[in-house]
């Protein structure tokens, strides 16, 4: 039996399959969407325990999706972990202050791509363990 529902939002099918396998191998249920707009509809209807969210997506980027998540009362407290390879491209480190200044929101955590399975599992354990103790 799965220990929690984890939602993955990424426009790349290979990334979705990879992350889903990591999540399910760790004993959690993985649900997915390949774009932000569809994800928001599904999230609103049935909030998960945690969201992994790609930053670079067509249509709504990850920052815009994060802002929309935070504006929906039922989702406002769902932890969101951003995933991005942008640092490898730009050479810049993840800067939550820049995100907060530009989009008015801040993710709960950040994991750089390429994703290491242990980092994904560590984030799941971190947020689901803290939710269980609340």
Secondary structure, DSSP 4 states (H G I P E B T S, - for coil): --S-EEEEE-S-HHHHHHHHHHHHHTT-EEEEESSHHHHHHHHHHS--SEEEEES--SSS-HHHHHHHHHHSTTTTTSEEEEEESHHHHH-PPP-HHHHHHHHS---SEEEESSPPHHHHHHHHHHHHHHHHH-
